[in-house]
Amino acid sequence: MELYYKEERDRDLFEAYNTLLKSLGRGANFSREEIVRRVVYSVAPRFYISYEEARRNVKRIMSGRSPRCASSTRIAMYNDLANLLASYLRRRPRATFNDALGAVLAEKRAPRFYLSERSALLIIYRMQKGGAS
């Protein structure tokens, strides 16, 4: 699976990390790992996935099958996306699956950053050093 929105996700993650650091203030006594954990489980600006990839895996979930991925984090992302889509379709029963999925991907924030804490920590280290992808 190709990460179409990796740079955007990494920038948003780093921004969320810096925002949390500022909100905690200088005297805060939290480890870097605790701060990264809070960031990973904070609301993300969007789902960082292509429409096609989301469509394939959400359709699988909605038909009772498992998404095609091995990562528990990715499975959680597709399940959350499927739940948001189901909610959207309940509110707008005339919407087609494709239109509803497009609207959810375009309009909804993701419940979290779908990264492991270790991956997020590595991304933040790289961004602090000014590194690109």
N, C-alpha and C positions, 0 to 999 in steps of 0.2 A: 504494500500500500504506500502510495506516495503522499508525502505531507505537503499539500498545496499551500497551506497557510502557516508554515513553520516560522518564518521570519516575523510575521505579524503576531503569532502566538507568543514567541519569545520576547518581543518588545512589550506586549501587554503584561506578560508575567513579570518582567523586570520593573515595569511601571507600578504594578500592584505591590511588588516587594518594597520599592522605594516609598510609596504612599503609606504602607503599613509602618515602615521604619519611622517616618516623620510623625505619624499619628501616635506612636508609642513614646516618643520623646527621648531625650538623652539619658535620663535616669532609669529607663526600663531595663529590667534584668531578665531578658529572654535569650535563649541560645539561638544561634543562627538556624539550627534545625527546627526549633519551635516556630520561628518566624516563617520559615519556608513552608512548614506544615499548614500554618494559618493561611498563607497565600494560596497554596494548592487547593485548599477547601473553600476558598472564597469564590464569589460569583465572578465568572469570566465574561468579558464583553460579548462573546459569541461562541459558537461551536466552530472549531478550526478543522473543518472537513469539507470535502467537495460534495456538491449536490448528488452526484452519481454514486459515490461511496455511501453516503447517508441513505439514499433511496434503496440500494441493494440490501443493506443490513437491516434497516427499519422494516422493510417489506418482509424480510425473513422472520423478524421478531413478531410482527403482527399476524403472520400466518402460523405461529407456534413453533418456529424453528429457531435455532441458535444463530447469532451473527457469525460471519466468517472471520474470526480473529481469535487469537490465543490469549491476548492480554485481558486480565480481569478489569483493568482500568478502561480499556476500549469497550468491553462488553457493558460496563456501567454507563458509559457515554451513550451507546446506542439504546440502552434501556431507558435512560432519561429522555433521550430524544423521542423515542417511541411514545413515552408517556405524555410529553408535551404535545406531540402530534395528535394523539387520541383525544386529549383535552380540547385542542383546537377544533377537531372534527365534531366533537359533541356540541360545541358552541356554534359551529357553522356547518350543519349537516349537508348543505348543498355543495360544499367545497369538494373538489376532487383531491385525491391523495397527493398528486404531484403539486397542485397549487398550494395545498395546505403545508406540505413539506417545505416548499420554497418560502412561504410566508414565515414559518417557524424559524428556518435557518437565517432569514433576513432580519427578523424582528425580535427574536427572543434572545435573551442572554443565557449562557450556559450556567447550570447550577454550580459548577466548579471548573478548575483547570484540570483536564484529564491527563495528568502526568503523575508518575510516581514521585515521591518526595525526593528521591535520589536524582532523578532526571531533572527535576526543577532546580535542585541545588547546583547541578552541573551547568545548567543554562545560565543561572544567575552568576556563577563564578566567571563564565565565559563573557557574559555581557559586562561585568564589572571591569574586566580586562580590556574591554573595547573590541572584543573578537566578533567576527561575523560567523555565520552559520558554518 
